[in-house]
Amino acid sequence: MTNPNISTPLKDIRLEAAHVEAAFALSAEAGWNQTRADWQWMLRHGEGFGLVDADGSLLASALALPFDGPCAWISMVLVTTRWQRKGLATRLTQRAMAACAARGLTPLLDATPAGHDVYRALGFCDGPGFARWSRATPVTAPPVTPANAAVQASPAFVAPAIRLQALREEDWPALAALDRVAFGANRLPLLRALAARQPALARVAWAQDAPCGFLLARDGRSATQLGPLVASDEATACALLASILSEVSGPVYVDAFHAHQRVQDLLEQAGFSLQRPFTRMAHAPGGGAFAFTPVTSYFVAAGPELG
């Protein structure tokens, strides 16, 4: 095993399909939820960067995922435990930033508390916050108590005048338009890939004759990941979320934006607990500001690696 000495020469590489297994091992070591299928898709559609030692072992990774629009997503910034705090994450993040700049795209990312200061030092500014909510096993509807009676009576728990149905191929143009408004860029290839992972859980909300929201889900290494969830209002978002939660068995992750309290209330009542917070960040050179897309119609993120 290579001694993690700062003078040890490391080699910069481009991550490709052949590195999926090593990259998956890196994210699994960190306890992250990505699967091999996630890595395969991200490396096929994005630019992956890595650092290897003299033995060719992958020590660190970062990825730039371009979208059709003004931004690209930086994700999967990982360093194996014995090489942490040696500048590897910064080194690869800068490579990913350069890849974004070469395409004329603004780098965005979702930072954990541990990574927040690193990205601030690189010129990223803060945007909307969200938190990962997790549930180990399904629970039945909670009993009405003085503590939760007001929550259960809130409009979030009253079904709006919509209908929910399975996603159909002909729905994609309308869903892509909804997502572009909510997210700020066109990411239809990503949405289609996510929907294919758990097609039985891909749900669309309709108001009269037009879609007004959707929720996708995918399998993860340790839990089913719900998201993205886009909707015209909180009541619709909660109806979509509740419909899928009733069908999911096993551990579940939901990355819900802080701005939508009723969604968080629903998750708490459904047996979820807070796992950790994230901060959405954008590169703003010179300490400037960035016009983040408001999360008015964006309720649950696709995941920190996907935006």
C-alpha positions as CSV (number, residue, x, y, z in Angstrom):
1,M,0.0,0.0,0.0
2,T,1.4,3.4,-1.0
3,N,2.2,5.6,2.0
4,P,0.0,8.7,1.8
5,N,3.0,11.1,1.9
6,I,2.4,14.5,0.3
7,S,5.6,14.0,-1.8
8,T,4.2,10.8,-3.3
9,P,3.7,11.5,-7.1
10,L,0.1,11.1,-8.2
11,K,-1.1,10.9,-11.7
12,D,-4.1,12.8,-13.1
13,I,-6.4,10.7,-15.3
14,R,-9.7,11.0,-17.1
15,L,-12.3,8.6,-15.7
16,E,-13.9,6.4,-18.3
17,A,-16.1,3.4,-18.4
18,A,-13.2,1.1,-17.4
19,H,-13.0,3.0,-14.1
20,V,-16.6,2.4,-13.0
21,E,-15.8,-0.4,-10.5
22,A,-13.0,1.6,-8.9
23,A,-15.2,4.8,-8.8
24,F,-18.0,2.8,-7.2
25,A,-15.7,1.5,-4.6
26,L,-14.7,5.0,-3.8
27,S,-18.2,6.2,-3.3
28,A,-19.2,3.1,-1.4
29,E,-16.3,3.7,1.0
30,A,-17.7,7.1,1.7
31,G,-21.1,5.6,2.4
32,W,-22.7,7.4,-0.5
33,N,-25.8,6.0,-2.3
34,Q,-24.7,5.8,-5.9
35,T,-24.7,2.6,-7.8
36,R,-22.6,1.3,-10.7
37,A,-25.4,2.4,-13.0
38,D,-25.1,6.0,-11.7
39,W,-21.4,6.0,-12.4
40,Q,-21.9,4.5,-15.8
41,W,-24.4,7.2,-16.8
42,M,-22.5,10.1,-15.3
43,L,-19.2,9.1,-17.0
44,R,-21.0,8.6,-20.3
45,H,-22.6,12.0,-20.2
46,G,-20.1,14.0,-18.2
47,E,-16.3,14.4,-17.8
48,G,-14.7,12.5,-15.0
49,F,-11.4,13.2,-13.4
50,G,-9.3,11.1,-11.1
51,L,-6.0,10.8,-9.3
52,V,-4.2,7.4,-9.1
53,D,-1.0,6.3,-7.2
54,A,1.9,4.5,-8.6
55,D,0.0,1.2,-8.4
56,G,-2.9,2.6,-10.4
57,S,-5.3,2.7,-7.5
58,L,-8.0,5.4,-7.7
59,L,-7.5,7.7,-4.8
60,A,-9.9,10.6,-5.7
61,S,-12.5,11.6,-8.1
62,A,-14.6,14.6,-9.4
63,L,-17.1,14.9,-12.2
64,A,-18.5,17.7,-14.4
65,L,-21.9,17.1,-15.8
66,P,-23.0,19.6,-18.4
67,F,-26.6,20.5,-19.0
68,D,-28.3,22.1,-21.9
69,G,-28.5,25.6,-20.5
70,P,-26.3,28.0,-18.4
71,C,-24.9,25.5,-15.9
72,A,-23.0,22.3,-15.4
73,W,-23.0,20.2,-12.2
74,I,-19.9,19.3,-10.3
75,S,-20.2,16.2,-8.3
76,M,-18.7,13.0,-6.9
77,V,-15.8,14.9,-5.3
78,L,-14.4,12.0,-3.3
79,V,-11.0,11.2,-1.7
80,T,-10.2,7.8,-0.1
81,T,-9.9,8.1,3.6
82,R,-6.1,7.7,3.9
83,W,-5.5,10.5,1.4
84,Q,-7.9,13.1,2.8
85,R,-6.9,16.7,3.8
86,K,-4.0,16.7,1.3
87,G,-5.6,19.0,-1.3
88,L,-6.8,16.3,-3.7
89,A,-10.4,17.4,-3.6
90,T,-9.4,21.0,-4.4
91,R,-7.2,19.8,-7.2
92,L,-9.9,17.8,-8.9
93,T,-12.6,20.3,-8.3
94,Q,-10.5,22.9,-10.2
95,R,-10.2,20.4,-13.1
96,A,-13.9,20.0,-13.1
97,M,-14.4,23.8,-13.0
98,A,-12.0,24.2,-15.9
99,A,-14.1,21.7,-17.9
100,C,-17.2,23.7,-17.2
101,A,-15.5,27.0,-18.2
102,A,-14.4,25.4,-21.5
103,R,-18.0,24.9,-22.3
104,G,-19.1,28.3,-21.2
105,L,-21.2,26.9,-18.3
106,T,-21.4,28.1,-14.7
107,P,-20.3,25.4,-12.3
108,L,-22.9,24.5,-9.6
109,L,-22.8,21.9,-6.9
110,D,-24.4,20.7,-3.7
111,A,-22.0,21.0,-0.7
112,T,-22.0,19.1,2.5
113,P,-21.0,21.0,5.7
114,A,-17.6,19.4,5.4
115,G,-17.0,20.6,1.9
116,H,-18.7,24.0,2.2
117,D,-15.6,26.0,3.2
118,V,-13.5,24.3,0.5
119,Y,-15.9,25.5,-2.2
120,R,-16.2,29.0,-0.7
121,A,-12.4,29.3,-1.0
122,L,-12.7,28.4,-4.6
123,G,-15.2,31.3,-5.3
124,F,-18.5,29.5,-4.8
125,C,-21.4,31.4,-3.2
126,D,-24.4,30.1,-1.3
127,G,-27.8,29.4,-2.7
128,P,-30.9,27.4,-1.5
129,G,-30.4,24.8,1.2
130,F,-31.9,21.4,1.5
131,A,-31.6,18.4,3.7
132,R,-31.5,14.6,3.2
133,W,-34.4,12.9,5.0
134,S,-34.1,9.1,5.5
135,R,-36.5,6.4,6.5
136,A,-35.3,2.9,7.3
137,T,-38.7,1.1,7.0
138,P,-42.2,2.1,6.0
139,V,-44.6,3.1,8.8
140,T,-48.3,3.2,9.0
141,A,-50.2,6.4,9.2
142,P,-49.4,8.1,12.6
143,P,-52.1,8.3,15.2
144,V,-53.7,11.7,15.7
145,T,-52.2,13.4,18.8
146,P,-52.2,16.9,20.0
147,A,-48.7,17.2,18.7
148,N,-49.5,16.3,15.1
149,A,-53.2,17.1,14.7
150,A,-52.5,20.5,13.3
151,V,-50.0,19.1,10.8
152,Q,-52.4,16.4,9.6
153,A,-55.1,19.0,9.1
154,S,-52.9,21.3,7.1
155,P,-53.6,21.8,3.3
156,A,-50.5,19.7,2.5
157,F,-52.5,16.6,3.6
158,V,-55.7,17.5,1.6
159,A,-55.6,16.1,-1.9
160,P,-55.8,18.9,-4.5
161,A,-58.0,18.7,-7.5
162,I,-55.6,16.7,-9.5
163,R,-55.2,13.1,-10.7
164,L,-52.1,11.0,-10.5
165,Q,-51.0,8.6,-13.1
166,A,-48.0,6.6,-14.4
167,L,-45.6,8.4,-16.6
168,R,-46.2,7.9,-20.3
169,E,-43.8,8.4,-23.3
170,E,-46.0,11.2,-24.6
171,D,-45.6,13.1,-21.3
172,W,-42.0,13.9,-21.7
173,P,-42.2,17.3,-23.6
174,A,-44.4,18.7,-20.9
175,L,-42.3,17.3,-18.1
176,A,-39.1,18.6,-19.6
177,A,-40.7,22.1,-19.8
178,L,-41.8,21.9,-16.1
179,D,-38.3,20.8,-15.1
180,R,-36.5,23.5,-17.0
181,V,-38.5,26.2,-15.2
182,A,-37.9,24.5,-11.8
183,F,-34.2,23.7,-12.3
184,G,-33.1,26.3,-14.7
185,A,-31.7,24.1,-17.5
186,N,-32.8,21.4,-19.8
187,R,-31.8,17.9,-18.4
188,L,-34.2,15.7,-20.3
189,P,-31.7,12.9,-20.9
190,L,-31.1,12.7,-17.1
191,L,-34.8,12.6,-16.4
192,R,-35.4,9.8,-18.9
193,A,-32.5,7.8,-17.4
194,L,-33.8,8.2,-13.9
195,A,-37.4,7.3,-14.9
196,A,-36.1,4.0,-16.5
197,R,-34.6,2.9,-13.2
198,Q,-37.9,2.6,-11.3
199,P,-40.6,3.0,-14.0
200,A,-43.4,1.8,-11.6
201,L,-42.6,4.7,-9.3
202,A,-42.5,7.4,-12.0
203,R,-45.6,9.5,-11.3
204,V,-47.2,12.5,-13.0
205,A,-49.8,14.9,-11.6
206,W,-52.5,16.3,-13.9
207,A,-54.7,19.3,-13.4
208,Q,-57.5,19.3,-16.0
209,D,-55.7,18.5,-19.3
210,A,-52.1,19.4,-18.5
211,P,-49.3,17.9,-16.3
212,C,-48.7,20.1,-13.2
213,G,-46.0,18.0,-11.5
214,F,-44.0,14.8,-11.5
215,L,-41.8,12.6,-9.2
216,L,-39.2,10.1,-10.2
217,A,-37.4,7.4,-8.2
218,R,-34.3,5.2,-8.6
219,D,-32.6,2.4,-6.8
220,G,-29.5,3.2,-4.8
221,R,-26.7,1.3,-3.2
222,S,-28.3,1.6,0.3
223,A,-31.7,3.2,-0.3
224,T,-34.3,4.1,-2.9
225,Q,-33.7,7.7,-3.9
226,L,-36.8,9.8,-4.6
227,G,-36.4,12.9,-6.8
228,P,-36.6,15.1,-8.6
229,L,-40.0,16.3,-7.5
230,V,-41.4,19.3,-9.5
231,A,-44.9,20.6,-8.9
232,S,-47.1,23.7,-9.3
233,D,-47.7,24.0,-5.5
234,E,-47.0,22.3,-2.2
235,A,-50.3,20.4,-2.1
236,T,-49.6,18.7,-5.4
237,A,-46.0,18.0,-4.3
238,C,-47.3,16.3,-1.2
239,A,-49.8,14.3,-3.1
240,L,-47.2,13.0,-5.4
241,L,-44.8,12.2,-2.6
242,A,-47.4,10.5,-0.4
243,S,-48.5,8.3,-3.4
244,I,-45.0,6.9,-3.9
245,L,-44.1,6.6,-0.2
246,S,-47.0,4.2,0.2
247,E,-45.5,1.9,-2.4
248,V,-41.8,1.9,-1.5
249,S,-40.4,-0.8,0.8
250,G,-37.0,-0.6,2.4
251,P,-34.8,2.4,3.1
252,V,-35.7,5.7,1.4
253,Y,-33.8,9.0,0.9
254,V,-35.6,12.3,0.1
255,D,-33.5,15.5,-0.5
256,A,-36.1,18.1,0.4
257,F,-35.6,21.9,0.0
258,H,-35.9,23.9,3.2
259,A,-38.2,26.4,1.5
260,H,-41.1,23.9,1.5
261,Q,-42.2,23.3,5.1
262,R,-45.3,21.2,4.3
263,V,-43.2,18.7,2.5
264,Q,-40.9,18.4,5.5
265,D,-44.0,18.0,7.7
266,L,-45.2,15.2,5.6
267,L,-41.8,13.4,5.7
268,E,-41.7,13.7,9.5
269,Q,-45.2,12.3,9.8
270,A,-44.2,9.5,7.5
271,G,-41.4,8.4,9.8
272,F,-38.4,10.1,8.2
273,S,-35.6,11.8,10.1
274,L,-33.1,14.4,9.2
275,Q,-29.7,12.9,8.1
276,R,-27.6,15.9,6.9
277,P,-27.9,19.3,5.3
278,F,-26.6,20.5,1.9
279,T,-26.0,24.0,0.5
280,R,-26.5,24.6,-3.3
281,M,-23.6,26.7,-4.5
282,A,-22.5,28.4,-7.7
283,H,-19.2,29.7,-8.8
284,A,-19.2,33.5,-8.7
285,P,-15.7,34.8,-9.4
286,G,-14.4,37.7,-7.4
287,G,-16.9,37.2,-4.6
288,G,-19.9,38.2,-6.7
289,A,-23.4,36.9,-6.5
290,F,-25.2,34.4,-8.7
291,A,-28.9,34.5,-9.7
292,F,-30.0,31.0,-8.5
293,T,-33.2,29.7,-10.0
294,P,-35.8,30.0,-7.2
295,V,-37.0,26.7,-5.9
296,T,-40.6,27.8,-6.0
297,S,-41.7,24.7,-8.0
298,Y,-38.7,22.5,-7.1
299,F,-39.4,20.4,-4.0
300,V,-37.1,17.5,-3.9
301,A,-33.7,17.4,-5.6
302,A,-32.5,14.7,-7.9
303,G,-29.6,14.1,-5.5
304,P,-26.4,16.0,-4.7
305,E,-24.6,14.4,-7.6
306,L,-27.3,15.5,-10.1
307,G,-28.8,18.7,-9.0
